[in-house]
C-alpha cells in the first residue's frame, strides 16, 4: 500500500447491497400476488326474502271538492231595494218560505197604472162595439134597399161607403180587444214581479250562504244576482274528483274510494264512484307553458257519492282521493323493488366500491377476478311480464314471472314462482 492510498483511502460503496435486497423483496411480493390471484375466491352473500300472501289494491290519485247533492242558488229576477232579510246562515228553511223581500212600491204603482189603462180600454171597446152595431145596421139597411129597388136606390157609392164604415168599425173593435189583451199581459207580468219581490226557497234545506243585507240595491238588468245558497241535504254529498286523461280510462262506476280532507288529516273517509263524465266539462283543463311551448292538461270529473251522516264534511272542502281500480285477496306478493334488481350491476358496483378503498387496502388486497356475467333477458319488464333473481340450491338464477296488481310497494306475482322461492333483493359481504 502506497502512501497515497494511506492518506486517501477509498470509500466503501453500499448502494449495490440495497439494490440486491430490493430485488429480492419485489420477487417475494410478486410471488404472493400470483398465489392470491390463483387461490383467493371472493365471498358473496345474497339478501333474499320469501314471497308472502296478502291483500293488494291498485289505486290512482285525484283531487277535488265536496258539494251537496242538491245545492240551489237563489237570486232575484227583479231590481229594487231589499226591504227585509228573514233568514241567516245555517237556518233550516221549508219549500216556499220567504227568505227576503224587495220593496214592491214601484211594482204596485205600475200595476195600478195598468189597471187604469185596462178600465179605459174596456170602456173604449164598449163604445167601439156600439159604433160597430150602428154601422152594421146602416149597411144592412142600404143593402136591402138596393136589392128592393133593383139598384136604383141607394147609389153604388153610398152602399160602398156604408160597407167601408162597417168594416172599419169591425177592425176598431178588434184593435180595442188586442189593446185589452196587451194591458192584461202587462198586468200579469206586474203580478209576477210583485210575487217575485218575495224571495222564497224552492226546496227544503239549509241556508249555506247569504249575500244580501237590508237596504241593499239589487240590479237584475243583465243577470240575476245570487242572494242565497240553500242545500237540500248535507247528509249526502258529492265529491267531484278531477282525474287526469291518462287515468280516466281506468275509473268505473261502483269503484271504492278513500279520501281525506285537511280539516281531519288523521281520518279516512270511504265512498264509491257514482258517475264518470264523458266530457272534460266545466273548466277542468289547465294550460302549462315551458320553453318547448304550451300544453294543455285535460281532466275529467268523477262524481263520488259520500255518506255524511256525521256532518263532519262541509261544502267546498278540498279532498284528496284514492280510487281503487284493481283489488286482489290472497295474492302472492314480492317487493316491487325486487323486479328492478339487477344482479350483474350490483356485483359490478360492489367490485368498484372495493377497488376504490384506501391506499393500503388497495396495495395489500389481492387482485379481483373478473366476475362471470349472469344471463338475463334484454327487457326486465315488458307488459305484464317481469324478471326476478332467485336462489336455486344456493346459486342465483333469473326467472321470468307474470305480474299482476301493484301498489307501488308490493307487486302481485301470478306465475313463475311460489311461496317457497327465495327472491334475491340485494348482495352483501363482498370481500
The 8 nearest C-alpha neighbors of each residue, nearest first, counted from 0:
[[1, 4, 2, 5, 3, 8, 6, 7],
 [2, 0, 3, 4, 5, 6, 7, 8],
 [1, 3, 5, 4, 6, 0, 7, 8],
 [4, 2, 6, 5, 1, 7, 8, 0],
 [5, 3, 7, 8, 6, 2, 1, 0],
 [6, 4, 2, 3, 7, 8, 1, 0],
 [5, 7, 3, 4, 2, 8, 1, 9],
 [6, 8, 4, 5, 3, 9, 2, 10],
 [7, 9, 4, 5, 6, 10, 3, 11],
 [10, 8, 11, 7, 4, 12, 5, 6],
 [11, 9, 12, 8, 7, 13, 4, 14],
 [10, 12, 13, 9, 8, 14, 15, 16],
 [13, 11, 14, 10, 15, 16, 9, 17],
 [12, 14, 16, 15, 11, 17, 18, 10],
 [15, 13, 17, 16, 12, 18, 19, 11],
 [14, 16, 18, 17, 13, 19, 12, 20],
 [15, 17, 19, 14, 18, 13, 20, 12],
 [18, 16, 14, 20, 19, 15, 21, 13],
 [17, 19, 21, 15, 16, 20, 22, 14],
 [18, 20, 16, 22, 17, 21, 15, 23],
 [19, 21, 23, 17, 22, 18, 24, 16],
 [22, 20, 18, 24, 23, 19, 17, 25],
 [21, 23, 25, 19, 20, 24, 18, 26],
 [22, 24, 20, 26, 21, 25, 27, 19],
 [25, 23, 27, 21, 26, 22, 28, 20],
 [26, 24, 22, 28, 27, 23, 29, 21],
 [25, 27, 29, 23, 24, 28, 30, 22],
 [26, 28, 24, 30, 29, 25, 31, 23],
 [29, 27, 31, 25, 30, 26, 24, 32],
 [30, 28, 32, 26, 31, 27, 25, 33],
 [29, 31, 27, 33, 28, 32, 34, 26],
 [32, 30, 34, 28, 29, 33, 35, 27],
 [33, 31, 29, 35, 34, 30, 36, 28],
 [32, 34, 36, 30, 31, 35, 37, 29],
 [33, 35, 31, 37, 32, 36, 38, 30],
 [34, 36, 39, 38, 32, 37, 33, 365],
 [37, 35, 33, 34, 38, 366, 32, 39],
 [36, 38, 34, 35, 39, 33, 40, 32],
 [37, 39, 35, 36, 34, 40, 33, 365],
 [40, 38, 35, 36, 37, 41, 365, 34],
 [39, 41, 38, 42, 368, 37, 36, 430],
 [42, 40, 430, 43, 39, 429, 367, 368],
 [41, 43, 430, 429, 40, 44, 428, 427],
 [44, 42, 429, 428, 427, 41, 45, 426],
 [45, 43, 427, 426, 428, 46, 42, 429],
 [46, 44, 426, 427, 425, 47, 423, 43],
 [45, 47, 425, 426, 424, 423, 44, 427],
 [48, 46, 423, 422, 424, 421, 45, 425],
 [47, 49, 422, 421, 50, 423, 46, 424],
 [48, 50, 421, 420, 422, 418, 419, 51],
 [51, 49, 333, 418, 332, 331, 48, 52],
 [52, 50, 332, 331, 49, 418, 53, 333],
 [51, 53, 331, 330, 329, 332, 50, 54],
 [52, 54, 329, 330, 328, 55, 51, 331],
 [53, 55, 328, 329, 327, 330, 56, 52],
 [56, 54, 327, 326, 53, 328, 57, 406],
 [57, 55, 326, 325, 406, 58, 323, 327],
 [56, 58, 406, 325, 405, 323, 324, 404],
 [57, 59, 323, 322, 324, 321, 56, 60],
 [60, 58, 322, 321, 323, 61, 324, 57],
 [61, 59, 321, 320, 322, 58, 62, 319],
 [60, 62, 320, 242, 241, 240, 319, 321],
 [63, 61, 319, 240, 241, 318, 320, 60],
 [62, 64, 240, 239, 318, 241, 317, 238],
 [63, 65, 317, 316, 315, 318, 238, 239],
 [66, 64, 238, 315, 314, 316, 237, 239],
 [65, 67, 314, 237, 236, 315, 238, 68],
 [68, 66, 236, 69, 70, 233, 237, 230],
 [67, 69, 236, 237, 235, 70, 66, 232],
 [70, 68, 67, 231, 230, 71, 232, 66],
 [69, 71, 230, 67, 229, 231, 68, 72],
 [72, 70, 229, 228, 73, 230, 69, 231],
 [71, 73, 228, 227, 225, 74, 229, 70],
 [74, 72, 227, 225, 226, 228, 71, 75],
 [75, 73, 225, 226, 224, 223, 72, 227],
 [74, 76, 223, 77, 224, 219, 198, 225],
 [75, 77, 223, 219, 74, 78, 195, 224],
 [78, 76, 219, 75, 79, 192, 195, 196],
 [77, 79, 218, 217, 219, 76, 220, 80],
 [78, 80, 217, 216, 101, 102, 81, 77],
 [79, 81, 216, 102, 101, 215, 214, 82],
 [82, 80, 101, 214, 213, 215, 83, 100],
 [81, 83, 101, 102, 100, 213, 80, 214],
 [84, 82, 100, 99, 213, 81, 85, 101],
 [85, 83, 99, 86, 98, 213, 212, 100],
 [84, 86, 98, 99, 83, 87, 97, 100],
 [87, 85, 98, 84, 90, 88, 99, 206],
 [86, 88, 90, 89, 209, 206, 85, 208],
 [87, 89, 206, 208, 90, 207, 209, 86],
 [90, 88, 206, 205, 207, 91, 87, 208],
 [91, 89, 206, 88, 205, 87, 92, 86],
 [90, 92, 205, 204, 206, 89, 93, 203],
 [91, 93, 204, 203, 205, 90, 96, 94],
 [94, 92, 203, 96, 95, 202, 204, 200],
 [93, 95, 202, 203, 201, 200, 96, 92],
 [96, 94, 200, 199, 201, 93, 97, 202],
 [95, 97, 199, 93, 200, 94, 98, 92],
 [98, 96, 199, 198, 99, 197, 95, 200],
 [97, 99, 85, 199, 198, 86, 84, 96],
 [100, 98, 84, 198, 83, 85, 97, 197],
 [101, 99, 197, 83, 82, 196, 198, 81],
 [100, 102, 81, 196, 82, 80, 79, 103],
 [101, 103, 82, 80, 104, 81, 79, 100],
 [104, 102, 106, 105, 101, 107, 196, 193],
 [103, 105, 107, 106, 102, 108, 109, 101],
 [106, 104, 108, 107, 103, 109, 102, 110],
 [107, 105, 109, 103, 108, 104, 110, 193],
 [106, 108, 110, 104, 109, 105, 103, 111],
 [109, 107, 105, 111, 110, 106, 112, 104],
 [108, 110, 106, 112, 107, 111, 105, 113],
 [109, 111, 107, 113, 108, 112, 189, 186],
 [112, 110, 114, 108, 109, 113, 107, 115],
 [113, 111, 109, 115, 110, 114, 108, 116],
 [112, 114, 116, 110, 115, 111, 186, 117],
 [115, 113, 117, 111, 116, 112, 110, 118],
 [116, 114, 112, 118, 117, 113, 119, 111],
 [115, 117, 113, 119, 114, 118, 120, 112],
 [116, 118, 114, 120, 115, 119, 182, 179],
 [117, 119, 121, 115, 120, 116, 122, 114],
 [120, 118, 116, 122, 117, 121, 123, 115],
 [121, 119, 117, 123, 122, 118, 179, 116],
 [120, 122, 124, 118, 123, 119, 117, 125],
 [123, 121, 119, 125, 124, 120, 118, 126],
 [124, 122, 120, 126, 121, 125, 127, 119],
 [123, 125, 121, 127, 175, 122, 126, 128],
 [124, 126, 128, 122, 123, 127, 121, 129],
 [127, 125, 123, 129, 124, 128, 130, 122],
 [128, 126, 124, 130, 129, 125, 172, 131],
 [127, 129, 131, 125, 126, 130, 172, 124],
 [130, 128, 132, 126, 131, 127, 125, 133],
 [131, 129, 127, 133, 132, 128, 134, 126],
 [130, 132, 168, 128, 134, 129, 133, 169],
 [133, 131, 135, 129, 130, 134, 136, 128],
 [134, 132, 130, 136, 135, 131, 137, 129],
 [135, 133, 165, 131, 137, 136, 132, 138],
 [134, 136, 132, 138, 165, 133, 137, 131],
 [137, 135, 139, 133, 134, 138, 140, 132],
 [136, 138, 140, 134, 135, 139, 133, 141],
 [137, 139, 161, 135, 141, 140, 136, 162],
 [138, 140, 142, 136, 137, 141, 135, 143],
 [141, 139, 137, 143, 142, 138, 136, 144],
 [142, 140, 144, 138, 143, 139, 145, 158],
 [141, 143, 145, 139, 140, 144, 138, 146],
 [144, 142, 146, 140, 145, 141, 139, 147],
 [145, 143, 141, 147, 146, 142, 148, 140],
 [144, 146, 150, 142, 152, 143, 148, 147],
 [145, 147, 143, 149, 144, 148, 150, 142],
 [148, 146, 144, 149, 145, 143, 150, 152],
 [149, 147, 151, 150, 145, 146, 152, 144],
 [150, 148, 146, 147, 151, 145, 152, 144],
 [149, 151, 145, 148, 152, 146, 153, 154],
 [150, 152, 148, 149, 153, 145, 154, 146],
 [153, 151, 145, 154, 150, 148, 144, 149],
 [152, 154, 145, 151, 157, 158, 155, 141],
 [153, 155, 157, 156, 152, 158, 151, 150],
 [154, 156, 158, 157, 159, 153, 150, 152],
 [155, 157, 159, 154, 158, 160, 153, 161],
 [158, 156, 160, 154, 159, 155, 153, 161],
 [157, 159, 155, 161, 156, 160, 141, 162],
 [158, 160, 162, 156, 161, 157, 155, 163],
 [159, 161, 163, 157, 162, 158, 156, 164],
 [162, 160, 138, 164, 158, 159, 163, 165],
 [161, 163, 159, 165, 160, 164, 138, 166],
 [164, 162, 166, 160, 165, 161, 167, 159],
 [165, 163, 167, 161, 162, 166, 168, 134],
 [164, 166, 134, 162, 168, 135, 163, 167],
 [167, 165, 169, 163, 168, 164, 162, 170],
 [168, 166, 170, 164, 169, 165, 171, 163],
 [169, 167, 131, 171, 165, 166, 170, 164],
 [168, 170, 166, 172, 167, 171, 131, 165],
 [171, 169, 173, 167, 172, 168, 174, 166],
 [170, 172, 168, 174, 173, 169, 167, 175],
 [171, 173, 175, 169, 170, 174, 127, 128],
 [174, 172, 170, 176, 171, 175, 177, 169],
 [175, 173, 171, 177, 176, 172, 178, 170],
 [174, 176, 178, 172, 124, 173, 177, 171],
 [175, 177, 173, 179, 174, 178, 172, 180],
 [178, 176, 180, 174, 179, 175, 181, 173],
 [177, 179, 175, 181, 176, 180, 174, 182],
 [178, 180, 176, 182, 177, 181, 120, 117],
 [181, 179, 177, 183, 178, 182, 184, 176],
 [182, 180, 184, 178, 179, 183, 177, 185],
 [181, 183, 185, 179, 184, 180, 117, 186],
 [184, 182, 186, 180, 185, 181, 179, 187],
 [185, 183, 187, 181, 182, 186, 180, 188],
 [186, 184, 188, 182, 183, 187, 189, 181],
 [185, 187, 183, 189, 184, 188, 110, 113],
 [188, 186, 190, 184, 189, 185, 183, 191],
 [189, 187, 185, 191, 190, 186, 184, 192],
 [190, 188, 192, 186, 191, 187, 110, 193],
 [189, 191, 193, 187, 192, 188, 194, 186],
 [192, 190, 194, 188, 193, 189, 195, 187],
 [193, 191, 195, 189, 194, 190, 196, 188],
 [194, 192, 190, 196, 191, 195, 189, 106],
 [193, 195, 191, 192, 196, 197, 190, 189],
 [196, 194, 192, 197, 193, 191, 198, 77],
 [197, 195, 101, 193, 194, 100, 192, 198],
 [196, 198, 100, 195, 194, 99, 199, 97],
 [199, 197, 99, 98, 97, 100, 196, 195],
 [200, 198, 97, 96, 95, 98, 197, 201],
 [199, 201, 95, 94, 202, 96, 97, 98],
 [200, 202, 94, 95, 199, 203, 93, 96],
 [203, 201, 94, 200, 204, 93, 231, 95],
 [202, 204, 93, 94, 92, 231, 201, 205],
 [205, 203, 231, 230, 92, 91, 229, 232],
 [204, 206, 91, 230, 229, 90, 89, 207],
 [205, 207, 229, 89, 88, 90, 208, 228],
 [208, 206, 228, 229, 88, 89, 205, 230],
 [207, 209, 228, 88, 227, 206, 210, 229],
 [210, 208, 227, 211, 226, 88, 87, 228],
 [209, 211, 226, 227, 208, 212, 225, 228],
 [212, 210, 226, 209, 215, 213, 84, 227],
 [211, 213, 215, 214, 84, 81, 210, 83],
 [212, 214, 81, 215, 83, 82, 84, 211],
 [215, 213, 81, 80, 82, 212, 216, 83],
 [214, 216, 81, 213, 212, 80, 217, 211],
 [217, 215, 80, 79, 81, 218, 214, 78],
 [216, 218, 78, 79, 80, 219, 215, 81],
 [219, 217, 78, 220, 216, 79, 77, 224],
 [218, 220, 223, 78, 222, 77, 76, 221],
 [219, 221, 218, 222, 78, 223, 77, 76],
 [222, 220, 219, 223, 218, 224, 76, 77],
 [223, 221, 219, 224, 220, 76, 218, 75],
 [222, 224, 219, 76, 75, 74, 225, 221],
 [225, 223, 74, 75, 222, 226, 219, 218],
 [226, 224, 74, 73, 227, 72, 223, 75],
 [225, 227, 74, 210, 211, 73, 209, 224],
 [228, 226, 209, 73, 208, 225, 72, 210],
 [227, 229, 72, 208, 207, 71, 206, 73],
 [228, 230, 206, 71, 205, 207, 70, 204],
 [231, 229, 70, 204, 205, 232, 69, 67],
 [230, 232, 204, 69, 203, 70, 205, 229],
 [233, 231, 234, 230, 204, 235, 67, 68],
 [232, 234, 235, 67, 236, 230, 231, 307],
 [235, 233, 307, 308, 232, 310, 306, 236],
 [236, 234, 306, 233, 307, 305, 232, 68],
 [237, 235, 67, 68, 305, 66, 304, 233],
 [236, 238, 304, 66, 303, 68, 65, 305],
 [237, 239, 65, 303, 64, 302, 240, 66],
 [240, 238, 302, 63, 64, 301, 300, 237],
 [239, 241, 63, 301, 62, 300, 61, 238],
 [240, 242, 300, 299, 298, 61, 62, 63],
 [243, 241, 298, 299, 61, 247, 300, 240],
 [244, 242, 298, 245, 246, 247, 297, 299],
 [243, 245, 247, 246, 298, 297, 242, 299],
 [244, 246, 243, 247, 248, 242, 249, 298],
 [247, 245, 244, 243, 248, 249, 242, 250],
 [246, 248, 244, 250, 249, 242, 245, 243],
 [247, 249, 246, 250, 245, 244, 251, 243],
 [250, 248, 247, 246, 324, 251, 59, 245],
 [249, 251, 247, 248, 324, 252, 246, 254],
 [252, 250, 254, 253, 249, 272, 275, 274],
 [251, 253, 272, 273, 254, 274, 275, 250],
 [252, 254, 272, 271, 273, 251, 255, 274],
 [255, 253, 272, 271, 252, 251, 323, 256],
 [254, 256, 271, 323, 270, 322, 253, 272],
 [257, 255, 322, 270, 271, 269, 321, 323],
 [258, 256, 269, 321, 268, 320, 270, 267],
 [259, 257, 320, 268, 319, 267, 321, 318],
 [258, 260, 267, 318, 319, 268, 264, 266],
 [261, 259, 318, 262, 263, 317, 264, 319],
 [260, 262, 264, 263, 259, 317, 318, 316],
 [261, 263, 260, 264, 316, 259, 312, 265],
 [264, 262, 266, 261, 265, 260, 259, 267],
 [265, 263, 261, 266, 260, 262, 259, 267],
 [266, 264, 263, 267, 259, 260, 262, 261],
 [267, 265, 263, 264, 259, 268, 260, 258],
 [266, 268, 259, 258, 257, 269, 265, 264],
 [269, 267, 258, 257, 259, 266, 270, 256],
 [270, 268, 257, 256, 258, 267, 271, 305],
 [269, 271, 256, 305, 304, 255, 257, 303],
 [272, 270, 255, 256, 254, 303, 253, 304],
 [271, 273, 303, 253, 252, 254, 274, 302],
 [272, 274, 303, 252, 302, 304, 253, 271],
 [275, 273, 302, 252, 301, 272, 276, 303],
 [276, 274, 301, 302, 300, 277, 252, 251],
 [275, 277, 278, 300, 301, 299, 274, 279],
 [276, 278, 275, 279, 299, 280, 300, 274],
 [279, 277, 280, 276, 299, 300, 281, 275],
 [278, 280, 299, 298, 283, 277, 297, 281],
 [281, 279, 278, 282, 283, 299, 300, 276],
 [282, 280, 283, 279, 284, 300, 278, 299],
 [281, 283, 284, 280, 279, 285, 298, 297],
 [282, 284, 298, 281, 279, 280, 297, 285],
 [285, 283, 297, 296, 282, 298, 295, 286],
 [284, 286, 296, 295, 283, 297, 287, 282],
 [287, 285, 295, 294, 296, 288, 284, 293],
 [288, 286, 294, 293, 295, 285, 289, 296],
 [287, 289, 293, 292, 294, 286, 290, 291],
 [288, 290, 292, 291, 293, 287, 294, 286],
 [289, 291, 292, 288, 293, 287, 294, 286],
 [290, 292, 289, 293, 288, 294, 287, 295],
 [293, 291, 289, 290, 288, 294, 287, 295],
 [292, 294, 288, 287, 289, 286, 295, 291],
 [295, 293, 287, 286, 288, 296, 292, 289],
 [294, 296, 286, 285, 297, 287, 284, 293],
 [297, 295, 285, 284, 286, 294, 298, 287],
 [296, 298, 284, 244, 295, 243, 283, 285],
 [299, 297, 243, 242, 283, 244, 241, 284],
 [298, 300, 279, 242, 241, 276, 243, 301],
 [301, 299, 241, 240, 276, 239, 275, 242],
 [300, 302, 275, 240, 239, 274, 276, 303],
 [303, 301, 239, 274, 273, 238, 272, 275],
 [302, 304, 272, 238, 273, 237, 271, 301],
 [303, 305, 237, 273, 271, 270, 236, 272],
 [306, 304, 236, 270, 237, 235, 307, 303],
 [305, 307, 235, 308, 234, 236, 304, 270],
 [308, 306, 234, 310, 309, 235, 305, 312],
 [309, 307, 234, 310, 306, 235, 311, 233],
 [308, 310, 307, 311, 234, 312, 306, 233],
 [311, 309, 307, 308, 312, 234, 233, 313],
 [312, 310, 309, 313, 307, 308, 263, 262],
 [313, 311, 310, 307, 314, 316, 65, 309],
 [312, 314, 316, 315, 311, 65, 310, 66],
 [313, 315, 66, 65, 316, 67, 312, 64],
 [316, 314, 65, 64, 66, 317, 313, 67],
 [317, 315, 64, 65, 314, 313, 318, 260],
 [316, 318, 64, 63, 260, 315, 65, 319],
 [319, 317, 260, 63, 64, 259, 62, 320],
 [318, 320, 62, 258, 259, 61, 260, 63],
 [321, 319, 258, 61, 60, 257, 62, 318],
 [320, 322, 60, 257, 59, 256, 58, 258],
 [323, 321, 256, 58, 59, 324, 255, 320],
 [322, 324, 58, 255, 325, 57, 256, 254],
 [323, 325, 58, 57, 322, 249, 250, 254],
 [326, 324, 57, 56, 323, 404, 58, 327],
 [325, 327, 56, 55, 57, 328, 324, 323],
 [326, 328, 55, 54, 330, 56, 329, 325],
 [327, 329, 54, 330, 53, 55, 326, 52],
 [330, 328, 53, 52, 54, 331, 327, 55],
 [329, 331, 52, 53, 328, 332, 411, 54],
 [332, 330, 52, 412, 411, 51, 50, 329],
 [333, 331, 411, 51, 50, 410, 52, 330],
 [332, 334, 50, 409, 410, 335, 411, 51],
 [335, 333, 409, 336, 337, 408, 410, 332],
 [334, 336, 409, 410, 337, 408, 338, 333],
 [335, 337, 339, 334, 338, 340, 424, 408],
 [338, 336, 340, 424, 339, 335, 334, 387],
 [339, 337, 336, 387, 335, 340, 386, 385],
 [338, 340, 336, 337, 341, 379, 335, 386],
 [339, 341, 337, 338, 336, 342, 424, 425],
 [342, 340, 344, 343, 345, 339, 388, 338],
 [343, 341, 345, 344, 346, 340, 388, 425],
 [342, 344, 346, 345, 341, 372, 347, 373],
 [343, 345, 347, 346, 341, 342, 348, 349],
 [346, 344, 342, 348, 343, 347, 349, 341],
 [347, 345, 349, 343, 344, 348, 342, 350],
 [348, 346, 344, 350, 349, 345, 351, 343],
 [347, 349, 351, 345, 346, 350, 344, 352],
 [348, 350, 346, 352, 347, 351, 345, 353],
 [351, 349, 347, 353, 352, 348, 354, 346],
 [352, 350, 348, 354, 349, 353, 355, 347],
 [351, 353, 349, 355, 350, 354, 348, 356],
 [354, 352, 350, 355, 351, 356, 349, 430],
 [353, 355, 351, 352, 356, 350, 361, 367],
 [354, 356, 352, 353, 351, 357, 361, 358],
 [357, 355, 353, 354, 361, 360, 358, 352],
 [358, 356, 360, 359, 361, 355, 354, 362],
 [357, 359, 361, 360, 362, 356, 355, 363],
 [360, 358, 362, 361, 357, 363, 364, 356],
 [359, 361, 357, 362, 363, 364, 358, 356],
 [362, 360, 358, 364, 359, 363, 357, 356],
 [363, 361, 359, 360, 364, 358, 365, 357],
 [362, 364, 360, 361, 359, 365, 358, 32],
 [363, 365, 361, 360, 362, 366, 359, 367],
 [364, 366, 35, 36, 367, 363, 32, 39],
 [367, 365, 36, 368, 364, 32, 35, 361],
 [368, 366, 365, 369, 36, 350, 41, 354],
 [367, 369, 370, 366, 36, 40, 41, 39],
 [370, 368, 367, 371, 372, 350, 366, 347],
 [371, 369, 368, 372, 346, 347, 367, 343],
 [370, 372, 373, 369, 343, 368, 374, 346],
 [373, 371, 343, 374, 370, 375, 342, 369],
 [374, 372, 375, 371, 343, 342, 396, 397],
 [373, 375, 372, 376, 397, 396, 343, 371],
 [376, 374, 373, 397, 377, 379, 378, 386],
 [375, 377, 378, 379, 374, 386, 397, 399],
 [376, 378, 375, 379, 380, 374, 381, 386],
 [379, 377, 380, 376, 381, 385, 375, 386],
 [378, 380, 386, 385, 377, 376, 381, 339],
 [381, 379, 385, 378, 384, 382, 386, 383],
 [380, 382, 384, 383, 378, 385, 379, 386],
 [381, 383, 384, 380, 385, 402, 401, 379],
 [382, 384, 402, 401, 381, 385, 403, 380],
 [385, 383, 401, 381, 382, 380, 402, 400],
 [384, 386, 380, 400, 379, 399, 401, 402],
 [387, 385, 399, 379, 398, 400, 338, 397],
 [386, 388, 398, 338, 397, 389, 337, 399],
 [389, 387, 397, 423, 396, 422, 398, 395],
 [390, 388, 422, 423, 396, 421, 395, 397],
 [391, 389, 395, 394, 393, 421, 396, 392],
 [390, 392, 394, 393, 395, 389, 396, 421],
 [393, 391, 394, 390, 395, 389, 396, 421],
 [394, 392, 391, 390, 395, 389, 45, 396],
 [393, 395, 391, 390, 392, 396, 389, 45],
 [396, 394, 390, 389, 391, 388, 393, 397],
 [395, 397, 389, 388, 390, 394, 398, 391],
 [398, 396, 388, 387, 389, 375, 386, 399],
 [399, 397, 387, 386, 400, 388, 396, 415],
 [398, 400, 386, 385, 415, 387, 384, 397],
 [401, 399, 415, 385, 414, 384, 386, 402],
 [402, 400, 384, 414, 413, 383, 412, 385],
 [401, 403, 412, 383, 413, 411, 384, 400],
 [402, 404, 411, 412, 413, 405, 410, 401],
 [405, 403, 411, 410, 57, 406, 325, 402],
 [406, 404, 410, 407, 57, 409, 411, 403],
 [407, 405, 57, 408, 409, 56, 410, 404],
 [406, 408, 405, 409, 335, 410, 57, 334],
 [407, 409, 335, 406, 334, 410, 405, 336],
 [410, 408, 334, 335, 333, 407, 405, 406],
 [411, 409, 405, 335, 332, 333, 404, 334],
 [410, 412, 332, 403, 404, 331, 402, 330],
 [413, 411, 402, 331, 414, 401, 403, 332],
 [412, 414, 401, 402, 403, 411, 331, 415],
 [413, 415, 401, 400, 412, 416, 402, 417],
 [414, 416, 400, 399, 401, 398, 417, 413],
 [417, 415, 414, 420, 418, 400, 412, 419],
 [418, 416, 419, 420, 415, 50, 331, 414],
 [417, 419, 50, 420, 49, 51, 416, 331],
 [420, 418, 417, 49, 421, 50, 416, 422],
 [419, 421, 418, 417, 49, 416, 422, 389],
 [420, 422, 49, 389, 48, 390, 47, 419],
 [421, 423, 389, 47, 48, 388, 49, 420],
 [424, 422, 47, 389, 388, 46, 425, 45],
 [423, 425, 47, 337, 46, 422, 340, 48],
 [426, 424, 46, 423, 45, 427, 47, 340],
 [427, 425, 45, 46, 44, 43, 345, 428],
 [428, 426, 44, 429, 45, 43, 46, 425],
 [427, 429, 44, 43, 430, 42, 426, 45],
 [428, 430, 43, 42, 427, 41, 349, 44],
 [429, 41, 42, 428, 43, 353, 40, 350]]
